[in-house]
Amino acid sequence: MKLPPLTIGPFTAPIPLVQGGMSIRVSTSALSAPVAECGGIGTIGGSALPVEELQADIRKAKSMTKGVIAVNIMFAMKNFYNLVMGSIEAGVDMIVTGAGFSRDIFKIGKDTNTPIVSIVSSPAFARLAENLGAAAIIVEAKEAGGHLGTDVSLRELFPEIRKVVKKVPLIAAGGITNGYEMAELMDKYGADGVQIATRFVLTKECAVSDEFKQVLLNAKKEDVVLTTSPVGLPGRAVNTPFVRKLALGEIMKAKECLHKCLKKCDHHYCISDRLMKAHRGDYEEGLFFTGENVYKMHDILTVKEVFDQFVRQAESVYKES
Ligand SMILES: Cc1cc2nc3c(=O)[nH]c(=O)nc-3n(C[C@H](O)[C@H](O)[C@H](O)COP(=O)(O)O)c2cc1C
């Protein structure tokens, strides 16, 4: 049966598939515009970018598609407010935010008519986000890549949050690798859509280096670990030499703060620097964020091939009308 569309505020994506925002410069317009063009919601990772760069990328994405373009900005960023206001000024359709909780963002959303989508990992924050005016809520579970707000699996966490969110679309994220799982989350768990990210790193369009994609493709189940981050949350990443050094406590505090990206940073290493090293493909020194189920992915596809595969698989088993 045909999948239903996903409507968030005034925006409707024909396919209920959100591409998760990925910083720094992992999900740019190069990825998000084709996602939107395929009928999903394309999300630019806005955290730690200069405001002007983010605005230029939003404008570029909007010129490439008439589909829905979001920007993801972590509340933990020092220039959170400027990135939000800059994104709205540049014409982004909606703001997605997580890694901390901002109450002010909902007022900005109301004042500027911009839907605010909250990423949460607990029923309490889901309820709060809905009460404050979130236009949709993303449930991000422990299988997700990058910074994590929970150690609970998607199939345990989602039902708890489904019970408390009554009015707005609820989207499931973390470890989803194919359309059968997408249909399962929608049919059996009552999700209004799913968010996936790691699968989109392994696309031709994703802006990271080929070496980054190869690190993910080579990762076996036991190579994906939790590591520490100066953000103060655990992060899911590939167990590369840098991550092993971190686990051994071998990383020295950065001498000076070059990027000044976080509101609160414990400086045990520079996260912006390490993520950019990974982007360039520096296996020894980079930090390669990934979802837990990357080991189930064995190929680099185009964004359209990912969509065709997900939709074909999901619609072959999806039953809700
Ligand atoms: C490389 C990478 C970078 C990420 N960066 C961010 C980010 O900047 N902000 C955020 O809220 N989530 C971030 N995430 C999480 C994703 O948006 C998404 O919710 C999650 O990875 C979904 O699980 P999946 O990768 O198993 O599909 C990142 C994930 C990856 C793999």
The ligand as a Gaussian input file, in Angstrom:
#p B3LYP/6-31G(d) Opt

LIG

0 1
 C       27.935000      11.671000      10.420000
 C       26.753000      12.038000      11.266000
 C       26.623000      13.328000      11.739000
 C       25.516000      13.702000      12.510000
 N       25.382000      15.006000      12.903000
 C       24.272000      15.404000      13.575000
 C       24.083000      16.772000      13.920000
 O       24.904000      17.636000      13.615000
 N       22.951000      17.111000      14.610000
 C       22.006000      16.161000      14.949000
 O       21.001000      16.516000      15.578000
 N       22.154000      14.860000      14.611000
 C       23.261000      14.460000      13.926000
 N       23.384000      13.152000      13.547000
 C       22.259000      12.208000      13.811000
 C       21.365000      12.032000      12.588000
 O       20.780000      13.243000      12.188000
 C       20.254000      10.975000      12.737000
 O       19.238000      11.372000      13.610000
 C       20.727000       9.607000      13.166000
 O       22.030000       9.330000      12.768000
 C       19.768000       8.559000      12.596000
 O       20.265000       7.254000      12.742000
 P       20.943000       6.477000      11.480000
 O       22.184000       7.215000      11.151000
 O       21.184000       5.120000      12.035000
 O       19.959000       6.479000      10.347000
 C       24.519000      12.749000      12.823000
 C       24.662000      11.435000      12.359000
 C       25.761000      11.067000      11.591000
 C       25.876000       9.651000      11.085000

